[in-house]
Amino acid sequence: MSVPPILVSAARKSWNWQWNQLMNGLAPCDKEGNYCRPTSQKLNAIPPSKEEILNRPKNLLPRIIIGRSCPWAHRTWLLSKLRNLESSLELIIAKVNYEKGLWEIEPPWLGCKTLIDLYKACGTPPSHRATVPALIDPGKIANEQPRLLGNESSQLIEVLNEWPSNQNSLNLAPLPLQGEINKWQSLLQLSVNDGVYRCGFARNQSSYNKASEELFEALEYVEKSLSLKGPWLCGEELTLADIRLFPTLIRWETVYEPLFNCSQKPLWLFPNIFEWRKKFFEMPKVKDTCNSMTWRQDYFGALFPLRPNNIVPLGPDLTKIVRGII
Ligand SMILES: N[C@@H](CCC(=O)N[C@@H](CS)C(=O)NCC(=O)O)C(=O)O
């Protein structure tokens, strides 16, 4: 027996109302329905000096707190791997608790089991969102009040690019390329990195269309630029510009295309971008930071209003996706 039209229409209206309530909490928007990412407060804490960091015992080293699925945190993880910071920066991988909607820390660090508790322990104001990535200095002696040194990934990767290491480390922002790196940052941050979220969290067709057009226009620009001057965004050298783009594009087929509707044109139809992504993925240590099953579980699990049936789609592993053999 089919459902009477009046019931369908009532269910639609009621579902739509509930959906908007849930989305108001998850993803604030302007009056046209465009997603507006809450701004992070810039922090101006000064990190300990290079000498001090290299002389600290392991348990008092600053920590970078990340979540595997978070693309913003992924940038900082890549920096710590590519610059061999393992001996001067400790890593904590927080896990999403889907039910409570918060990041958990296991085993607890500085007596804190959640990221929000850690932020509080650092004395951050209650209005501050507890997000990953977060760079925290436990202090140079035990039981000192820890300090949140930063939690804005764009800024943090610049800090980590200068972070001391006892091995020879890459410089991913050489002086002559800094202007170009900054230009890429302005283009990519809004249209691509945040652009995928603006597609996924759009409240109506026109806000989605706008975000999708801007996203694919920016990708066309990246494609053209790589064809004229590759293999990296700024030419011959891998830079922070590539680091900022990779976490978004490596999640494409796994999350952003199916869940955020980034489907205007498949990524494999951008051959230069596809090749760039494969080259990046195949660099030593990069694969260790990529786990597509965790990404699917976290995004599809945590973003309940976008996929209320809780089904996590299956799919091929990343090694096949990046090589285009799917
Ligand atoms: N501006 C931040 C954004 C970080 C961010 O939004 N992180 C998300 C995970 S992908 C988060 O921790 N959200 C938790 C929350 O908003 O409560 C950055 O670029 O570092």
The ligand as an SDF file (V2000), in Angstrom:
LIG
                    3D

 20 19  0  0  0  0  0  0  0  0999 V2000
   40.4130   26.5330   11.7530 N   0  0  0  0  0  0  0  0  0  0  0  0
   40.7230   25.2750   12.1470 C   0  0  0  0  0  0  0  0  0  0  0  0
   39.5640   24.3400   11.8610 C   0  0  0  0  0  0  0  0  0  0  0  0
   39.7660   23.0310   12.5460 C   0  0  0  0  0  0  0  0  0  0  0  0
   38.4610   22.2240   12.6200 C   0  0  0  0  0  0  0  0  0  0  0  0
   37.3700   22.6770   12.2150 O   0  0  0  0  0  0  0  0  0  0  0  0
   38.6060   20.9980   13.1570 N   0  0  0  0  0  0  0  0  0  0  0  0
   37.4370   20.1610   13.3470 C   0  0  0  0  0  0  0  0  0  0  0  0
   37.7080   18.7240   12.8740 C   0  0  0  0  0  0  0  0  0  0  0  0
   37.8740   18.6180   11.1320 S   0  0  0  0  0  0  0  0  0  0  0  0
   37.1170   20.0510   14.8290 C   0  0  0  0  0  0  0  0  0  0  0  0
   37.9790   19.7430   15.6220 O   0  0  0  0  0  0  0  0  0  0  0  0
   35.8550   20.2810   15.1870 N   0  0  0  0  0  0  0  0  0  0  0  0
   35.3820   20.1330   16.5390 C   0  0  0  0  0  0  0  0  0  0  0  0
   34.3800   21.1960   16.9050 C   0  0  0  0  0  0  0  0  0  0  0  0
   34.1090   22.0930   16.1190 O   0  0  0  0  0  0  0  0  0  0  0  0
   33.8630   21.0960   18.0310 O   0  0  0  0  0  0  0  0  0  0  0  0
   41.9950   24.8560   11.4350 C   0  0  0  0  0  0  0  0  0  0  0  0
   42.1530   25.0590   10.2210 O   0  0  0  0  0  0  0  0  0  0  0  0
   42.8710   24.3630   12.1180 O   0  0  0  0  0  0  0  0  0  0  0  0
  1  2  1  0
  2  3  1  0
  2 18  1  0
  3  4  1  0
  4  5  1  0
  5  6  2  0
  5  7  1  0
  7  8  1  0
  8  9  1  0
  8 11  1  0
  9 10  1  0
 11 12  2  0
 11 13  1  0
 13 14  1  0
 14 15  1  0
 15 16  2  0
 15 17  1  0
 18 19  2  0
 18 20  1  0
M  END
$$$$
